[in-house]
Amino acid sequence: MAEMGLADLHHRVVETEATVRGYERGLVELAERGVDVLVMDADLGAAGGTGEFRKRFPDRFMEFGLSEQDMLGTAAGLAQAGHVVFVTAHGMLAAANAWDVIRSTICTASLKVVVCGIDAGFSSGGDGCARQSLEDVAVMRALPGMTVIVPVDAVEARKATVAAARIPGPVYVRFATSRTPVVTTDMTPFTVGQGAVYRQGEDATVMACGVMVYEALRAARQLEDGGLSVRVVNCPTIKPLDRAIVNRAAVETGALVTAEEGSTIGGLGGAVAEALAQSPRPSPLRIMGIEDRFGESGDHEQLLSHFGLSAREIVSSVKDVVARKRAIAAGTDAGGTT
Amino acid sequence: MSPTSSELREIAKIVRRDVLTMVLEAGSGHVGGSLSCADILVALYWQVLRIRPERPTWEDRDRFVLSKAHAAPALYAALARRGYFEMRDLLTFRKLKSKLQGTPDPHRTAGVDVSVGSQGEGLSIANGIAVSARRAGKGFRVYCLLGDGELQEGQVWEAALTAAHLKLDSVCAIVDRNGLMGAGATDEIAALGPLADKWRAFNWRVSEVDGHDLDQLTAAFTEASSVKGQPAVIIANTVKGKGVPFMEGKVEWHDRKLTVDVYEEAMKALT
């Protein structure tokens, strides 16, 4: 894994950091590089990751208070004048409350606004279901021309922030506020629109994004002990999806699992299913995520495990798709257990 | 070289005729709300806005946001009459591959600055444009035409707070106060009054005029541009369907297909 530029995950204690901290460093880096970036925030304070930026570049920062729709609309007005506007909003408020503004005034005109969804997934844990953004990826992905990115860790979050400023048209990036395992380093490649193979394998592929990549790597190691060789792909760009990497996974491993901290409807799993249905080798797929339900209060890590998003569950999903692949090959597949 | 009051009235009549022709040709479209704001658009495009139709993207031009996007026919008629594109384009309104979409699209139509469509979103965009102008040290102004029905959208009042908080004195909102919306009278659906007091309470400079009196409109725009340190709103009292007596004040002409008979009768009223 060293040549992949991945962090050493063999340590007993893995380093963790909230991905929103990568957002914070990325914003400062952009301004330092002289990019004409403006940052807006809707009352997220320290949680939103704009603290360092607003301290260093106060004339490039606007606090909007609790008015997400107006903030996104104002961002549209600024973007049409050529500014690169980063809008910091609670993930679900950006995706739901302000979705129509994003659709009707930003996306229809393909304006360069980067919508940064904070408190992604279960990361605001204790706040409960109202504040947990589990459907944000699905609704943002449905918007024509919208790029959707879910960084794997704080290191990639910084790279994604910097890269987002160069993407033409609107972008949605989601950031977690609770600590996430750091699996990459500054050397790990990151390109918008591309997935990256973090571990080679032939029996099945796990495609994951965000915190689930770490769980997938753990699962792959456990499965290796059981004799299964599992490919792990980090897929931070949900849209446009890296269809080539899906096709290769289908042709070369013939069985796929997707894992994400979000709804199983319309997110990474949905995108991979759409690609897979048109791939040269349609293959059994198991979509892991939150299955058509709302979240509930709890600690982030507990919630992931409570909703079946852990290495242990990935292990059983991989075994399931591999069994189905073998049953299909033997002509005895009965439709799987999903 | 500014047109006289009687010339402006004549232009407004022509714009209204264009609206009817477009809606007849398209087989659909919003006549009532287009006719109610025709005089406001004529005041803007012939008297107020600093624009160069031969250079639609001239950097220092004043900007216009049609927040009440369903009045697109009136905007397109004004733009065509000002020379942004050819008159015959008006006949393609609402048709496949047309430059003239049902709601304004900056990618397709010369002279359209921003994409609007959903109610209540335009004033925020106008604020953003005004902030960008301030940052760039540009002196242009931003005008935003709102329907009175769309004032029911909460985002309008978020934007009203923002404009006043940021002291955006280059922003001028105009409310086309015709009192009717798709489902009926605005005041029966969700009463807006006292409307001027609401804007004043949000710290806006308010003036109220007869929205069909071009002299009053022009004077109100001049006054609005002299206000410093706060945004200005002009409440223009108008009549839905103005200019066509049998459409005036009738909610059913909010959005109705025109027959040739109705069209001819309406055109007669506008000669």
Interface residues (C-beta under 8 A of the other chain):
Chain A: M62 F64 S67 Q69 D70 M71 L72 G73 T74 A75 A76 G77 L78 A79 Q80 A81 G82 H83 D100 V101 R103 S104 T105 T108 A109 S110
Chain B: D105 P106 H107 D113 V114 S115 V116 G117 S118 E121 G122 L123 S124 I125 A126 N127 G128 I129 A130 V131 S132 A133 R135 A136 G154 Q155 E158 A159 L161 T162
